[in-house]
C-alpha cells in the first residue's frame, strides 16, 4: 500500500462520513435557528425548548434520508470489499 492510496482511502472515508451526517446536521441547524429566533422574539428562555424540536428534526431527517444513506453506505462498503485484492498488493 502506498501513501497515495492511504490518503485517498482516508479522504473517501471522511467524505462518506460528511455525506452521511449532513442531512441530520442541516435539519438540526435549521430548527435550532428557528427556535432561537422564536426565543429572541418572545423572550422565552426555556432550555427544553431548544432540545426537543432539534431532536424531533433529527429524527425526521433520519426517517426521510435513511434509504439514501443506506444506499450510499452499502455502495461504499461493497466498493471496499470488491477492491480488497487490489488494496493488498
PDB file of N, CA, C and O in Angstrom:
ATOM      1  N   UNK A   1       0.836  -1.179   0.000  1.00  0.00           N
ATOM      2  CA  UNK A   1       0.000   0.000   0.000  1.00  0.00           C
ATOM      3  C   UNK A   1       0.879   1.239   0.000  1.00  0.00           C
ATOM      4  O   UNK A   1       1.852   1.341   0.746  1.00  0.00           O
ATOM      5  N   UNK A   2       0.507   2.167  -0.854  1.00  0.00           N
ATOM      6  CA  UNK A   2       1.291   3.387  -0.952  1.00  0.00           C
ATOM      7  C   UNK A   2       0.648   4.488  -0.113  1.00  0.00           C
ATOM      8  O   UNK A   2      -0.477   4.362   0.370  1.00  0.00           O
ATOM      9  N   UNK A   3       1.392   5.552   0.036  1.00  0.00           N
ATOM     10  CA  UNK A   3       0.897   6.708   0.778  1.00  0.00           C
ATOM     11  C   UNK A   3      -0.285   7.342   0.043  1.00  0.00           C
ATOM     12  O   UNK A   3      -1.243   7.794   0.670  1.00  0.00           O
ATOM     13  N   UNK A   4      -0.211   7.372  -1.281  1.00  0.00           N
ATOM     14  CA  UNK A   4      -1.312   7.943  -2.068  1.00  0.00           C
ATOM     15  C   UNK A   4      -2.609   7.157  -1.858  1.00  0.00           C
ATOM     16  O   UNK A   4      -3.690   7.736  -1.756  1.00  0.00           O
ATOM     17  N   UNK A   5      -2.481   5.834  -1.795  1.00  0.00           N
ATOM     18  CA  UNK A   5      -3.659   5.011  -1.561  1.00  0.00           C
ATOM     19  C   UNK A   5      -4.266   5.300  -0.197  1.00  0.00           C
ATOM     20  O   UNK A   5      -5.482   5.453  -0.077  1.00  0.00           O
ATOM     21  N   UNK A   6      -3.427   5.377   0.835  1.00  0.00           N
ATOM     22  CA  UNK A   6      -3.928   5.626   2.183  1.00  0.00           C
ATOM     23  C   UNK A   6      -4.568   7.004   2.310  1.00  0.00           C
ATOM     24  O   UNK A   6      -5.585   7.155   2.985  1.00  0.00           O
ATOM     25  N   UNK A   7      -3.984   7.999   1.672  1.00  0.00           N
ATOM     26  CA  UNK A   7      -4.569   9.335   1.705  1.00  0.00           C
ATOM     27  C   UNK A   7      -5.901   9.350   0.968  1.00  0.00           C
ATOM     28  O   UNK A   7      -6.856   9.969   1.437  1.00  0.00           O
ATOM     29  N   UNK A   8      -5.978   8.684  -0.168  1.00  0.00           N
ATOM     30  CA  UNK A   8      -7.230   8.602  -0.912  1.00  0.00           C
ATOM     31  C   UNK A   8      -8.301   7.844  -0.147  1.00  0.00           C
ATOM     32  O   UNK A   8      -9.471   8.224  -0.159  1.00  0.00           O
ATOM     33  N   UNK A   9      -7.895   6.773   0.517  1.00  0.00           N
ATOM     34  CA  UNK A   9      -8.836   5.983   1.317  1.00  0.00           C
ATOM     35  C   UNK A   9      -9.369   6.813   2.482  1.00  0.00           C
ATOM     36  O   UNK A   9     -10.567   6.788   2.763  1.00  0.00           O
ATOM     37  N   UNK A  10      -8.493   7.542   3.157  1.00  0.00           N
ATOM     38  CA  UNK A  10      -8.924   8.401   4.265  1.00  0.00           C
ATOM     39  C   UNK A  10      -9.834   9.520   3.765  1.00  0.00           C
ATOM     40  O   UNK A  10     -10.803   9.881   4.433  1.00  0.00           O
ATOM     41  N   UNK A  11      -9.524  10.067   2.593  1.00  0.00           N
ATOM     42  CA  UNK A  11     -10.365  11.125   2.010  1.00  0.00           C
ATOM     43  C   UNK A  11     -11.760  10.604   1.720  1.00  0.00           C
ATOM     44  O   UNK A  11     -12.749  11.280   2.002  1.00  0.00           O
ATOM     45  N   UNK A  12     -11.845   9.401   1.154  1.00  0.00           N
ATOM     46  CA  UNK A  12     -13.155   8.807   0.870  1.00  0.00           C
ATOM     47  C   UNK A  12     -13.932   8.550   2.159  1.00  0.00           C
ATOM     48  O   UNK A  12     -15.145   8.753   2.196  1.00  0.00           O
ATOM     49  N   UNK A  13     -13.254   8.111   3.205  1.00  0.00           N
ATOM     50  CA  UNK A  13     -13.916   7.838   4.480  1.00  0.00           C
ATOM     51  C   UNK A  13     -14.458   9.126   5.100  1.00  0.00           C
ATOM     52  O   UNK A  13     -15.580   9.149   5.607  1.00  0.00           O
ATOM     53  N   UNK A  14     -13.668  10.190   5.060  1.00  0.00           N
ATOM     54  CA  UNK A  14     -14.123  11.475   5.611  1.00  0.00           C
ATOM     55  C   UNK A  14     -15.268  12.029   4.785  1.00  0.00           C
ATOM     56  O   UNK A  14     -16.239  12.542   5.341  1.00  0.00           O
ATOM     57  N   UNK A  15     -15.171  11.934   3.468  1.00  0.00           N
ATOM     58  CA  UNK A  15     -16.254  12.405   2.595  1.00  0.00           C
ATOM     59  C   UNK A  15     -17.535  11.628   2.864  1.00  0.00           C
ATOM     60  O   UNK A  15     -18.619  12.210   2.908  1.00  0.00           O
ATOM     61  N   UNK A  16     -17.416  10.323   3.044  1.00  0.00           N
ATOM     62  CA  UNK A  16     -18.588   9.498   3.320  1.00  0.00           C
ATOM     63  C   UNK A  16     -19.220   9.876   4.656  1.00  0.00           C
ATOM     64  O   UNK A  16     -20.443   9.965   4.756  1.00  0.00           O
ATOM     65  N   UNK A  17     -18.406  10.097   5.675  1.00  0.00           N
ATOM     66  CA  UNK A  17     -18.969  10.465   6.976  1.00  0.00           C
ATOM     67  C   UNK A  17     -19.642  11.835   6.921  1.00  0.00           C
ATOM     68  O   UNK A  17     -20.660  12.048   7.580  1.00  0.00           O
ATOM     69  N   UNK A  18     -19.089  12.758   6.151  1.00  0.00           N
ATOM     70  CA  UNK A  18     -19.726  14.073   6.000  1.00  0.00           C
ATOM     71  C   UNK A  18     -21.039  13.962   5.242  1.00  0.00           C
ATOM     72  O   UNK A  18     -22.023  14.608   5.605  1.00  0.00           O
ATOM     73  N   UNK A  19     -21.063  13.153   4.197  1.00  0.00           N
ATOM     74  CA  UNK A  19     -22.308  12.973   3.437  1.00  0.00           C
ATOM     75  C   UNK A  19     -23.389  12.306   4.276  1.00  0.00           C
ATOM     76  O   UNK A  19     -24.564  12.658   4.170  1.00  0.00           O
ATOM     77  N   UNK A  20     -23.002  11.350   5.106  1.00  0.00           N
ATOM     78  CA  UNK A  20     -23.982  10.640   5.916  1.00  0.00           C
ATOM     79  C   UNK A  20     -24.526  11.488   7.066  1.00  0.00           C
ATOM     80  O   UNK A  20     -25.664  11.293   7.493  1.00  0.00           O
ATOM     81  N   UNK A  21     -23.734  12.413   7.563  1.00  0.00           N
ATOM     82  CA  UNK A  21     -24.187  13.226   8.696  1.00  0.00           C
ATOM     83  C   UNK A  21     -24.807  14.554   8.272  1.00  0.00           C
ATOM     84  O   UNK A  21     -25.465  15.204   9.085  1.00  0.00           O
ATOM     85  N   UNK A  22     -24.618  14.968   7.035  1.00  0.00           N
ATOM     86  CA  UNK A  22     -25.090  16.289   6.587  1.00  0.00           C
ATOM     87  C   UNK A  22     -26.600  16.494   6.714  1.00  0.00           C
ATOM     88  O   UNK A  22     -27.009  17.563   7.167  1.00  0.00           O
ATOM     89  N   UNK A  23     -27.449  15.540   6.345  1.00  0.00           N
ATOM     90  CA  UNK A  23     -28.894  15.804   6.479  1.00  0.00           C
ATOM     91  C   UNK A  23     -29.333  16.060   7.916  1.00  0.00           C
ATOM     92  O   UNK A  23     -30.117  16.974   8.172  1.00  0.00           O
ATOM     93  N   UNK A  24     -28.830  15.257   8.854  1.00  0.00           N
ATOM     94  CA  UNK A  24     -29.223  15.453  10.254  1.00  0.00           C
ATOM     95  C   UNK A  24     -28.687  16.766  10.800  1.00  0.00           C
ATOM     96  O   UNK A  24     -29.394  17.487  11.504  1.00  0.00           O
ATOM     97  N   UNK A  25     -27.443  17.073  10.476  1.00  0.00           N
ATOM     98  CA  UNK A  25     -26.871  18.325  10.945  1.00  0.00           C
ATOM     99  C   UNK A  25     -27.581  19.532  10.346  1.00  0.00           C
ATOM    100  O   UNK A  25     -27.793  20.533  11.030  1.00  0.00           O
ATOM    101  N   UNK A  26     -27.948  19.440   9.076  1.00  0.00           N
ATOM    102  CA  UNK A  26     -28.655  20.539   8.423  1.00  0.00           C
ATOM    103  C   UNK A  26     -30.030  20.779   9.025  1.00  0.00           C
ATOM    104  O   UNK A  26     -30.407  21.920   9.293  1.00  0.00           O
ATOM    105  N   UNK A  27     -30.783  19.696   9.239  1.00  0.00           N
ATOM    106  CA  UNK A  27     -32.109  19.839   9.847  1.00  0.00           C
ATOM    107  C   UNK A  27     -31.993  20.400  11.258  1.00  0.00           C
ATOM    108  O   UNK A  27     -32.758  21.287  11.639  1.00  0.00           O
ATOM    109  N   UNK A  28     -31.045  19.891  12.032  1.00  0.00           N
ATOM    110  CA  UNK A  28     -30.846  20.378  13.398  1.00  0.00           C
ATOM    111  C   UNK A  28     -30.442  21.842  13.429  1.00  0.00           C
ATOM    112  O   UNK A  28     -30.902  22.602  14.281  1.00  0.00           O
ATOM    113  N   UNK A  29     -29.582  22.237  12.501  1.00  0.00           N
ATOM    114  CA  UNK A  29     -29.158  23.635  12.420  1.00  0.00           C
ATOM    115  C   UNK A  29     -30.319  24.552  12.064  1.00  0.00           C
ATOM    116  O   UNK A  29     -30.482  25.615  12.664  1.00  0.00           O
ATOM    117  N   UNK A  30     -31.120  24.146  11.097  1.00  0.00           N
ATOM    118  CA  UNK A  30     -32.252  24.962  10.661  1.00  0.00           C
ATOM    119  C   UNK A  30     -33.290  25.114  11.770  1.00  0.00           C
ATOM    120  O   UNK A  30     -33.771  26.218  12.027  1.00  0.00           O
ATOM    121  N   UNK A  31     -33.631  24.018  12.419  1.00  0.00           N
ATOM    122  CA  UNK A  31     -34.614  24.084  13.503  1.00  0.00           C
ATOM    123  C   UNK A  31     -34.050  24.858  14.693  1.00  0.00           C
ATOM    124  O   UNK A  31     -34.783  25.609  15.337  1.00  0.00           O
ATOM    125  N   UNK A  32     -32.782  24.692  14.992  1.00  0.00           N
ATOM    126  CA  UNK A  32     -32.160  25.456  16.068  1.00  0.00           C
ATOM    127  C   UNK A  32     -32.198  26.947  15.798  1.00  0.00           C
ATOM    128  O   UNK A  32     -32.433  27.743  16.708  1.00  0.00           O
ATOM    129  N   UNK A  33     -31.969  27.326  14.552  1.00  0.00           N
ATOM    130  CA  UNK A  33     -32.047  28.739  14.179  1.00  0.00           C
ATOM    131  C   UNK A  33     -33.463  29.279  14.340  1.00  0.00           C
ATOM    132  O   UNK A  33     -33.658  30.379  14.856  1.00  0.00           O
ATOM    133  N   UNK A  34     -34.451  28.503  13.897  1.00  0.00           N
ATOM    134  CA  UNK A  34     -35.846  28.930  14.046  1.00  0.00           C
ATOM    135  C   UNK A  34     -36.237  29.060  15.517  1.00  0.00           C
ATOM    136  O   UNK A  34     -36.915  30.017  15.892  1.00  0.00           O
ATOM    137  N   UNK A  35     -35.822  28.118  16.346  1.00  0.00           N
ATOM    138  CA  UNK A  35     -36.140  28.177  17.771  1.00  0.00           C
ATOM    139  C   UNK A  35     -35.452  29.371  18.420  1.00  0.00           C
ATOM    140  O   UNK A  35     -36.043  30.042  19.266  1.00  0.00           O
ATOM    141  N   UNK A  36     -34.220  29.639  18.034  1.00  0.00           N
ATOM    142  CA  UNK A  36     -33.501  30.795  18.589  1.00  0.00           C
ATOM    143  C   UNK A  36     -34.176  32.104  18.219  1.00  0.00           C
ATOM    144  O   UNK A  36     -34.293  33.006  19.049  1.00  0.00           O
ATOM    145  N   UNK A  37     -34.618  32.208  16.980  1.00  0.00           N
ATOM    146  CA  UNK A  37     -35.338  33.411  16.561  1.00  0.00           C
ATOM    147  C   UNK A  37     -36.640  33.537  17.339  1.00  0.00           C
ATOM    148  O   UNK A  37     -36.996  34.630  17.782  1.00  0.00           O
ATOM    149  N   UNK A  38     -37.361  32.416  17.510  1.00  0.00           N
ATOM    150  CA  UNK A  38     -38.600  32.430  18.285  1.00  0.00           C
ATOM    151  C   UNK A  38     -38.339  32.863  19.728  1.00  0.00           C
ATOM    152  O   UNK A  38     -39.102  33.653  20.284  1.00  0.00           O
ATOM    153  N   UNK A  39     -37.269  32.353  20.334  1.00  0.00           N
ATOM    154  CA  UNK A  39     -36.941  32.730  21.708  1.00  0.00           C
ATOM    155  C   UNK A  39     -36.553  34.196  21.807  1.00  0.00           C
ATOM    156  O   UNK A  39     -36.896  34.857  22.788  1.00  0.00           O
ATOM    157  N   UNK A  40     -35.851  34.714  20.819  1.00  0.00           N
ATOM    158  CA  UNK A  40     -35.454  36.119  20.854  1.00  0.00           C
ATOM    159  C   UNK A  40     -36.658  37.036  20.695  1.00  0.00           C
ATOM    160  O   UNK A  40     -36.728  38.092  21.323  1.00  0.00           O
ATOM    161  N   UNK A  41     -37.604  36.634  19.856  1.00  0.00           N
ATOM    162  CA  UNK A  41     -38.784  37.464  19.619  1.00  0.00           C
ATOM    163  C   UNK A  41     -39.713  37.448  20.828  1.00  0.00           C
ATOM    164  O   UNK A  41     -40.222  38.493  21.235  1.00  0.00           O
ATOM    165  N   UNK A  42     -39.934  36.275  21.399  1.00  0.00           N
ATOM    166  CA  UNK A  42     -40.895  36.161  22.500  1.00  0.00           C
ATOM    167  C   UNK A  42     -40.249  36.297  23.871  1.00  0.00           C
ATOM    168  O   UNK A  42     -40.960  36.382  24.872  1.00  0.00           O
ATOM    169  N   UNK A  43     -38.947  36.319  23.943  1.00  0.00           N
ATOM    170  CA  UNK A  43     -38.183  36.390  25.189  1.00  0.00           C
ATOM    171  C   UNK A  43     -38.479  35.220  26.122  1.00  0.00           C
ATOM    172  O   UNK A  43     -38.414  35.360  27.343  1.00  0.00           O
ATOM    173  N   UNK A  44     -38.800  34.076  25.548  1.00  0.00           N
ATOM    174  CA  UNK A  44     -38.981  32.845  26.314  1.00  0.00           C
ATOM    175  C   UNK A  44     -37.618  32.155  26.366  1.00  0.00           C
ATOM    176  O   UNK A  44     -37.074  31.776  25.328  1.00  0.00           O
ATOM    177  N   UNK A  45     -37.071  31.992  27.560  1.00  0.00           N
ATOM    178  CA  UNK A  45     -35.741  31.400  27.707  1.00  0.00           C
ATOM    179  C   UNK A  45     -35.826  30.035  28.385  1.00  0.00           C
ATOM    180  O   UNK A  45     -35.165  29.800  29.397  1.00  0.00           O
ATOM    181  N   UNK A  46     -36.623  29.158  27.842  1.00  0.00           N
ATOM    182  CA  UNK A  46     -36.772  27.806  28.376  1.00  0.00           C
ATOM    183  C   UNK A  46     -35.741  26.897  27.713  1.00  0.00           C
ATOM    184  O   UNK A  46     -35.674  26.823  26.486  1.00  0.00           O
ATOM    185  N   UNK A  47     -34.939  26.205  28.522  1.00  0.00           N
ATOM    186  CA  UNK A  47     -33.866  25.376  27.976  1.00  0.00           C
ATOM    187  C   UNK A  47     -34.394  24.161  27.216  1.00  0.00           C
ATOM    188  O   UNK A  47     -33.801  23.755  26.216  1.00  0.00           O
ATOM    189  N   UNK A  48     -35.492  23.579  27.672  1.00  0.00           N
ATOM    190  CA  UNK A  48     -36.005  22.395  26.990  1.00  0.00           C
ATOM    191  C   UNK A  48     -36.584  22.744  25.630  1.00  0.00           C
ATOM    192  O   UNK A  48     -36.702  21.877  24.764  1.00  0.00           O
ATOM    193  N   UNK A  49     -36.943  23.995  25.439  1.00  0.00           N
ATOM    194  CA  UNK A  49     -37.491  24.417  24.147  1.00  0.00           C
ATOM    195  C   UNK A  49     -36.448  24.303  23.039  1.00  0.00           C
ATOM    196  O   UNK A  49     -36.807  24.169  21.869  1.00  0.00           O
ATOM    197  N   UNK A  50     -35.185  24.353  23.385  1.00  0.00           N
ATOM    198  CA  UNK A  50     -34.148  24.247  22.355  1.00  0.00           C
ATOM    199  C   UNK A  50     -33.866  22.800  21.977  1.00  0.00           C
ATOM    200  O   UNK A  50     -33.525  22.525  20.826  1.00  0.00           O
ATOM    201  N   UNK A  51     -34.001  21.871  22.913  1.00  0.00           N
ATOM    202  CA  UNK A  51     -33.596  20.495  22.651  1.00  0.00           C
ATOM    203  C   UNK A  51     -34.666  19.656  21.968  1.00  0.00           C
ATOM    204  O   UNK A  51     -34.365  18.918  21.030  1.00  0.00           O
ATOM    205  N   UNK A  52     -35.897  19.757  22.419  1.00  0.00           N
ATOM    206  CA  UNK A  52     -36.960  18.889  21.907  1.00  0.00           C
ATOM    207  C   UNK A  52     -37.188  19.084  20.406  1.00  0.00           C
ATOM    208  O   UNK A  52     -37.245  18.088  19.684  1.00  0.00           O
ATOM    209  N   UNK A  53     -37.323  20.316  19.897  1.00  0.00           N
ATOM    210  CA  UNK A  53     -37.503  20.459  18.444  1.00  0.00           C
ATOM    211  C   UNK A  53     -36.306  19.958  17.635  1.00  0.00           C
ATOM    212  O   UNK A  53     -36.480  19.404  16.550  1.00  0.00           O
ATOM    213  N   UNK A  54     -35.094  20.152  18.158  1.00  0.00           N
ATOM    214  CA  UNK A  54     -33.914  19.665  17.442  1.00  0.00           C
ATOM    215  C   UNK A  54     -33.907  18.139  17.373  1.00  0.00           C
ATOM    216  O   UNK A  54     -33.590  17.561  16.333  1.00  0.00           O
ATOM    217  N   UNK A  55     -34.253  17.497  18.472  1.00  0.00           N
ATOM    218  CA  UNK A  55     -34.293  16.035  18.489  1.00  0.00           C
ATOM    219  C   UNK A  55     -35.337  15.525  17.506  1.00  0.00           C
ATOM    220  O   UNK A  55     -35.087  14.572  16.767  1.00  0.00           O
ATOM    221  N   UNK A  56     -36.501  16.155  17.496  1.00  0.00           N
ATOM    222  CA  UNK A  56     -37.544  15.752  16.553  1.00  0.00           C
ATOM    223  C   UNK A  56     -37.120  15.982  15.108  1.00  0.00           C
ATOM    224  O   UNK A  56     -37.413  15.162  14.237  1.00  0.00           O
ATOM    225  N   UNK A  57     -36.431  17.095  14.848  1.00  0.00           N
ATOM    226  CA  UNK A  57     -35.969  17.385  13.493  1.00  0.00           C
ATOM    227  C   UNK A  57     -34.924  16.368  13.035  1.00  0.00           C
ATOM    228  O   UNK A  57     -34.947  15.935  11.883  1.00  0.00           O
ATOM    229  N   UNK A  58     -34.020  15.990  13.918  1.00  0.00           N
ATOM    230  CA  UNK A  58     -33.004  14.996  13.559  1.00  0.00           C
ATOM    231  C   UNK A  58     -33.657  13.640  13.314  1.00  0.00           C
ATOM    232  O   UNK A  58     -33.265  12.924  12.392  1.00  0.00           O
ATOM    233  N   UNK A  59     -34.644  13.281  14.126  1.00  0.00           N
ATOM    234  CA  UNK A  59     -35.357  12.019  13.901  1.00  0.00           C
ATOM    235  C   UNK A  59     -36.099  12.049  12.564  1.00  0.00           C
ATOM    236  O   UNK A  59     -36.116  11.048  11.848  1.00  0.00           O
ATOM    237  N   UNK A  60     -36.705  13.172  12.224  1.00  0.00           N
ATOM    238  CA  UNK A  60     -37.385  13.309  10.940  1.00  0.00           C
ATOM    239  C   UNK A  60     -36.394  13.186   9.785  1.00  0.00           C
ATOM    240  O   UNK A  60     -36.684  12.537   8.780  1.00  0.00           O
ATOM    241  N   UNK A  61     -35.229  13.808   9.930  1.00  0.00           N
ATOM    242  CA  UNK A  61     -34.203  13.717   8.889  1.00  0.00           C
ATOM    243  C   UNK A  61     -33.728  12.282   8.712  1.00  0.00           C
ATOM    244  O   UNK A  61     -33.490  11.838   7.589  1.00  0.00           O
ATOM    245  N   UNK A  62     -33.590  11.558   9.816  1.00  0.00           N
ATOM    246  CA  UNK A  62     -33.181  10.151   9.717  1.00  0.00           C
ATOM    247  C   UNK A  62     -34.236   9.347   8.968  1.00  0.00           C
ATOM    248  O   UNK A  62     -33.909   8.526   8.111  1.00  0.00           O
ATOM    249  N   UNK A  63     -35.504   9.588   9.296  1.00  0.00           N
ATOM    250  CA  UNK A  63     -36.578   8.851   8.623  1.00  0.00           C
ATOM    251  C   UNK A  63     -36.613   9.187   7.137  1.00  0.00           C
ATOM    252  O   UNK A  63     -36.785   8.298   6.303  1.00  0.00           O
ATOM    253  N   UNK A  64     -36.451  10.452   6.805  1.00  0.00           N
ATOM    254  CA  UNK A  64     -36.531  10.865   5.398  1.00  0.00           C
ATOM    255  C   UNK A  64     -35.333  10.411   4.576  1.00  0.00           C
ATOM    256  O   UNK A  64     -35.491   9.994   3.429  1.00  0.00           O
ATOM    257  N   UNK A  65     -34.138  10.489   5.152  1.00  0.00           N
ATOM    258  CA  UNK A  65     -32.919  10.240   4.386  1.00  0.00           C
ATOM    259  C   UNK A  65     -32.320   8.853   4.602  1.00  0.00           C
ATOM    260  O   UNK A  65     -31.280   8.547   4.019  1.00  0.00           O
ATOM    261  N   UNK A  66     -32.944   8.005   5.421  1.00  0.00           N
ATOM    262  CA  UNK A  66     -32.374   6.692   5.693  1.00  0.00           C
ATOM    263  C   UNK A  66     -32.208   5.836   4.439  1.00  0.00           C
ATOM    264  O   UNK A  66     -31.164   5.199   4.295  1.00  0.00           O
ATOM    265  N   UNK A  67     -33.182   5.786   3.522  1.00  0.00           N
ATOM    266  CA  UNK A  67     -32.942   4.969   2.307  1.00  0.00           C
ATOM    267  C   UNK A  67     -31.741   5.456   1.494  1.00  0.00           C
ATOM    268  O   UNK A  67     -30.950   4.645   1.013  1.00  0.00           O
ATOM    269  N   UNK A  68     -31.604   6.764   1.338  1.00  0.00           N
ATOM    270  CA  UNK A  68     -30.474   7.310   0.594  1.00  0.00           C
ATOM    271  C   UNK A  68     -29.163   7.023   1.310  1.00  0.00           C
ATOM    272  O   UNK A  68     -28.175   6.651   0.678  1.00  0.00           O
ATOM    273  N   UNK A  69     -29.152   7.196   2.634  1.00  0.00           N
ATOM    274  CA  UNK A  69     -27.930   6.966   3.407  1.00  0.00           C
ATOM    275  C   UNK A  69     -27.526   5.491   3.373  1.00  0.00           C
ATOM    276  O   UNK A  69     -26.343   5.175   3.250  1.00  0.00           O
ATOM    277  N   UNK A  70     -28.499   4.597   3.482  1.00  0.00           N
ATOM    278  CA  UNK A  70     -28.179   3.171   3.434  1.00  0.00           C
ATOM    279  C   UNK A  70     -27.652   2.768   2.055  1.00  0.00           C
ATOM    280  O   UNK A  70     -26.715   1.975   1.953  1.00  0.00           O
ATOM    281  N   UNK A  71     -28.248   3.307   1.006  1.00  0.00           N
ATOM    282  CA  UNK A  71     -27.776   3.018  -0.346  1.00  0.00           C
ATOM    283  C   UNK A  71     -26.340   3.507  -0.523  1.00  0.00           C
ATOM    284  O   UNK A  71     -25.503   2.796  -1.079  1.00  0.00           O
ATOM    285  N   UNK A  72     -26.061   4.704  -0.058  1.00  0.00           N
ATOM    286  CA  UNK A  72     -24.719   5.271  -0.157  1.00  0.00           C
ATOM    287  C   UNK A  72     -23.713   4.431   0.626  1.00  0.00           C
ATOM    288  O   UNK A  72     -22.621   4.142   0.136  1.00  0.00           O
ATOM    289  N   UNK A  73     -24.084   4.046   1.835  1.00  0.00           N
ATOM    290  CA  UNK A  73     -23.180   3.279   2.678  1.00  0.00           C
ATOM    291  C   UNK A  73     -22.952   1.875   2.141  1.00  0.00           C
ATOM    292  O   UNK A  73     -21.831   1.368   2.193  1.00  0.00           O
ATOM    293  N   UNK A  74     -24.001   1.239   1.625  1.00  0.00           N
ATOM    294  CA  UNK A  74     -23.852  -0.107   1.053  1.00  0.00           C
ATOM    295  C   UNK A  74     -22.975  -0.061  -0.192  1.00  0.00           C
ATOM    296  O   UNK A  74     -22.138  -0.942  -0.386  1.00  0.00           O
ATOM    297  N   UNK A  75     -23.152   0.951  -1.036  1.00  0.00           N
ATOM    298  CA  UNK A  75     -22.298   1.090  -2.228  1.00  0.00           C
ATOM    299  C   UNK A  75     -20.840   1.294  -1.836  1.00  0.00           C
ATOM    300  O   UNK A  75     -19.944   0.706  -2.441  1.00  0.00           O
ATOM    301  N   UNK A  76     -20.603   2.121  -0.831  1.00  0.00           N
ATOM    302  CA  UNK A  76     -19.240   2.381  -0.359  1.00  0.00           C
ATOM    303  C   UNK A  76     -18.601   1.102   0.193  1.00  0.00           C
ATOM    304  O   UNK A  76     -17.459   0.780  -0.137  1.00  0.00           O
ATOM    305  N   UNK A  77     -19.343   0.379   1.031  1.00  0.00           N
ATOM    306  CA  UNK A  77     -18.822  -0.847   1.625  1.00  0.00           C
ATOM    307  C   UNK A  77     -18.593  -1.924   0.569  1.00  0.00           C
ATOM    308  O   UNK A  77     -17.587  -2.631   0.614  1.00  0.00           O
ATOM    309  N   UNK A  78     -19.515  -2.051  -0.374  1.00  0.00           N
ATOM    310  CA  UNK A  78     -19.361  -3.014  -1.454  1.00  0.00           C
ATOM    311  C   UNK A  78     -18.126  -2.690  -2.286  1.00  0.00           C
ATOM    312  O   UNK A  78     -17.384  -3.591  -2.677  1.00  0.00           O
ATOM    313  N   UNK A  79     -17.907  -1.421  -2.553  1.00  0.00           N
ATOM    314  CA  UNK A  79     -16.727  -0.998  -3.312  1.00  0.00           C
ATOM    315  C   UNK A  79     -15.443  -1.369  -2.575  1.00  0.00           C
ATOM    316  O   UNK A  79     -14.471  -1.800  -3.195  1.00  0.00           O
ATOM    317  N   UNK A  80     -15.442  -1.202  -1.266  1.00  0.00           N
ATOM    318  CA  UNK A  80     -14.251  -1.571  -0.493  1.00  0.00           C
ATOM    319  C   UNK A  80     -14.017  -3.082  -0.563  1.00  0.00           C
ATOM    320  O   UNK A  80     -12.890  -3.517  -0.795  1.00  0.00           O
ATOM    321  N   UNK A  81     -15.073  -3.891  -0.365  1.00  0.00           N
ATOM    322  CA  UNK A  81     -14.905  -5.342  -0.368  1.00  0.00           C
ATOM    323  C   UNK A  81     -14.529  -5.875  -1.743  1.00  0.00           C
ATOM    324  O   UNK A  81     -13.739  -6.814  -1.843  1.00  0.00           O
ATOM    325  N   UNK A  82     -15.074  -5.298  -2.794  1.00  0.00           N
ATOM    326  CA  UNK A  82     -14.754  -5.757  -4.150  1.00  0.00           C
ATOM    327  C   UNK A  82     -13.295  -5.452  -4.486  1.00  0.00           C
ATOM    328  O   UNK A  82     -12.638  -6.228  -5.180  1.00  0.00           O
ATOM    329  N   UNK A  83     -12.793  -4.326  -3.996  1.00  0.00           N
ATOM    330  CA  UNK A  83     -11.441  -3.915  -4.346  1.00  0.00           C
ATOM    331  C   UNK A  83     -10.375  -4.342  -3.355  1.00  0.00           C
ATOM    332  O   UNK A  83      -9.241  -3.871  -3.437  1.00  0.00           O
ATOM    333  N   UNK A  84     -10.710  -5.227  -2.413  1.00  0.00           N
ATOM    334  CA  UNK A  84      -9.712  -5.699  -1.439  1.00  0.00           C
ATOM    335  C   UNK A  84      -8.500  -6.332  -2.121  1.00  0.00           C
ATOM    336  O   UNK A  84      -7.378  -6.060  -1.695  1.00  0.00           O
ATOM    337  N   UNK A  85      -8.661  -7.158  -3.151  1.00  0.00           N
ATOM    338  CA  UNK A  85      -7.462  -7.725  -3.785  1.00  0.00           C
ATOM    339  C   UNK A  85      -6.522  -6.654  -4.351  1.00  0.00           C
ATOM    340  O   UNK A  85      -5.304  -6.836  -4.328  1.00  0.00           O
ATOM    341  N   UNK A  86      -7.045  -5.580  -4.841  1.00  0.00           N
ATOM    342  CA  UNK A  86      -6.183  -4.521  -5.343  1.00  0.00           C
ATOM    343  C   UNK A  86      -5.493  -3.774  -4.204  1.00  0.00           C
ATOM    344  O   UNK A  86      -4.383  -3.275  -4.386  1.00  0.00           O
ATOM    345  N   UNK A  87      -6.121  -3.688  -3.042  1.00  0.00           N
ATOM    346  CA  UNK A  87      -5.561  -2.959  -1.908  1.00  0.00           C
ATOM    347  C   UNK A  87      -4.396  -3.711  -1.274  1.00  0.00           C
ATOM    348  O   UNK A  87      -3.482  -3.096  -0.725  1.00  0.00           O
ATOM    349  N   UNK A  88      -4.429  -5.041  -1.350  1.00  0.00           N
ATOM    350  CA  UNK A  88      -3.431  -5.846  -0.658  1.00  0.00           C
ATOM    351  C   UNK A  88      -2.078  -5.827  -1.371  1.00  0.00           C
ATOM    352  O   UNK A  88      -1.041  -5.986  -0.728  1.00  0.00           O
ATOM    353  N   UNK A  89      -2.078  -5.639  -2.659  1.00  0.00           N
ATOM    354  CA  UNK A  89      -0.825  -5.682  -3.423  1.00  0.00           C
ATOM    355  C   UNK A  89       0.228  -4.810  -2.868  1.00  0.00           C
ATOM    356  O   UNK A  89       1.331  -4.750  -3.412  1.00  0.00           O
TER     357      UNK A  89
END
